[in-house]
Amino acid sequence: MSDETARRLDAEVRAIIDRNYKRARAILQEKADVLHAMAEALVEYQTLSREQIDHLMAGRPVRPTGEDRKGKGPHVKTGFEPEENSVGKGSGLGVSVAAN
């Protein structure tokens, strides 16, 4: 690859990164209230059901699920936690989602 081609490629990659960074930042700023509410809910419940996430995204308060009240309940594998469905376990992202 020539030096000119490498410079052009680097410039294009930088432009894509910068454009998407600005887009992600704008989305996070626009949805900051939802982001903070979700963080607070995760601290309180450790896992969130689909219904709880839907409530958060709609700006409604999160209610405890049956699992939160009883301490036990089914979990849905999300594909992010290959072996265990709890925060920090397995080689996934550490995201845990409880079923309703």
N, C-alpha and C positions, 0 to 999 in steps of 0.2 A: 504494500500500500504506500502510495506517495505521501510526502509530508503535507501537501495541499489537501489530499483526500482525508487524511487523519484530522487535520484542523477543521475541515468542513463537518466531518462526522462528529467531532467533539462539540462543535458549536451547536449542531442540531440536537444532540443528546442534552446539552446544557439547557437549550430552549425548552425542550419537552419537560425536563425536571423542574425548571423554574415555573413554567405554566401550570403544571399539576400541583406544585407546592402552593402556589397562590390560590388555586381552586380549593385544595384541601383546607387551607387556612380559612378561607372565606366560609366554607361549609361549617367548620368547627365554630367560628365566631357567630355565625347565624344561628346555630343550634346549641350554643353554649349552655342554655338553661336545661336542655334535654341531656347534654353530656354530664352536667353536674348532678342532675337528678338521678341519672343512671349510676354514676359513681357512688352516690350516697346509698342507693338501693343495694348495690353490690356489697358495700361495706356492711349494711344491715343484714342482708339475707344470704350473702355469699354466692347464691345461684339465683337466676331469674327465669321464670317460666315465659313461654311465648306470650301469654296473656299479660303478664307484668310488663314485658317489653312493649307490647302494643299500647298499654296504658301510658307508659312513659313517653312514647313517640307521639301520642295524641295529647300530651300535656295533662293527663289525669294522674292522680296520686296512685301509688303502688299499694296494693292490698296484699296481705300475707296469703300464701297458697295453703292448701291442705297439708302439704309437706312441711311448711314452716310451722304450722300449728301442731302437728303430730311428731315432727322430728324425723319422719321416714316417708319415703314415697318413691315412685318410679322416676328414673332419669331417662332422657332421650340422648342417645349418642349423636353428636353433632358432626362428627368427622374430624374435629379438632383435637379430641382426646382419644388416641387410638386404643389405650388399654384401660384407663380409669377415667371416670367422669368427675374429677374434682380439680380445684385450682392447684396448679403446680405439679400435677402428676402426669405421667406419660410424656410423650415427646411432642405433644400438640401445643396449641397456643395458650393453654390454661384456662380456656373458656368453659364454663359449665352452664348447662341449660336444663332446668327441671321440667318435666312434663306436667300437664294439668291433670 
